[in-house]
Amino acid sequence: MFKAIVTNLARLVLAAVLIFSGFVKAVDPLGTQYKIADYLTAMHLGQYVPDFLTLGASVLLSAVEFGLGICLLFAIRRRVTSRLVLLLMLVMTIITLWVAVANPVSDCGCFGDAVKLTNWQTCWKNVALLILAVAVWRWPMEMLRFVSRSNRWIVINYSALFILLVSGYALYDLPYFDFRPYHIGANLRAGWQHMMSGEESPYSEFFIERLSDGKDITDSLLNLQGYVFLLVAPHLENADDSQLDLINQVYEYAEDNGYPFYCLTASGEKGIRQWRESTGAEYPFCHTDDITLKTVIRSNPGLLLLKDGKVIRKWSHNRLPDEFKLNDRLEKVEDGHMPKNSIPRKILLILLWYVLPLVVLTIADRLWAWSRWVKRKEKSNKVYQYLKKKKNEKENRSRQLENEPEPAGGPESGQGTERSTEG
């Protein structure tokens, strides 16, 4: 009993942490890629690993963590899963111990931007999880199943499809959940003003320096009344140029309607000049820190719309608004207002499309397993089988008596014959 309680408690805690960690990484695969690149740079290996490998590692890491968490939760392939979880936690503990001691990066990134921990907090967290992983590895068969062997493939395949779709959506569009300080609804003006008053602010690295004269226009831009378009391209040399026509159309729309439009980039004059020559860009350029720009929006390029210093819209380069959406002034069109896709609604969609089907599957599977268990118990119970046999014999005898034909003349004919003979 003690082993079962310890193992299942450890298994549930590990499952919750791995599922959450894998999900927040899948929601923001570019953020995880940037963190992997930071680690490689700290180890002087950044120049040898191309971006597509770090991005692939980001997607793979999120899928592995999420998948192992789901396998632990449902007790799928218990021996194999417990060994893999122990190996993962051992590697992660060693890495975070090195990070805590050497301090090559300020944040380990284990929970993305959703939860921030210091390097030592992360290290001790992994030590605790490693101890739980040892308990699960020691007694894997004590884990109680939530689904039977015949249905576990549904859980595995459905979970793999779900987490890969989450990553794919984030890469094509933008993260489904935005945990960064520049999310839709963030008041950049208020955050910037608090930092001017000496308060700690996540916007301390945010600045906008006009390229033409080198003037810092951050304060004046955030204090503008009305709408402002910000085209964000951390590095123009690597920016996706498949939607250049739409970018130029949005700029022309802003010009026609009197909305300021700026391109924020960390590229130098050479990169800006090449971008202008290849795209015909006429909008003004400003310099901003590249790490800050990568934090502002996970797209290169991406587009922000501010209103009175507040972020009300964000678009990736794959989802830029066209002339059908921007067919009137922003005050009169849908894209000029905050989107209705709120956080509670997003969570509800996750519950309906992923959690609810697994809950239904689990309930149906357990009911089916319970009915099978009852049938096995009935077959193995000799007293029950004996009583059932006697009951069946009695029912068969009753049916036979009911089906026997009656004598000719009815039940009274025999008595009448006897009386006539005696007479």
Secondary structure, 3 states (H helix, E strand, C coil): CHHHHHHHHHHHHHHHHHHHHHHHHHHCHHHHHHHHHHHHHHCCCHHHCCHHHHHHHHHHHHHHHHHHHHHHHHCCCHHHHHHHHHHHHHHHHHHHHHHHHHCCCCCCCCCCCCCCCCHHHHHHHHHHHHHHHHHHHHCHHHCCCCCCHHHHHHHHHHHHHHHHHHHHHHHHCCCCCCCCCCCCCCEHHHHHHHHHCCCCCCCCCCCCEECCCCCECHHHHHCCCCEEEEEEECCHHHCCCCCHHHHHHHHHHHHHHCCCEEEEECCCHHHHHHHHHHHCCCCCEEECCHHHHHHHCCCCCEEEEEECCEEEEEEECCCCCCCCCCCCCHHHCHHHCCCCCCHHHHHHHHHHHHHHHHHHHHHHHHHHHHHHHHHHHHHHCHHHHHHHHHHHHHHHHHHHHHHCCCCCCCCCHHHHHHHHHHC
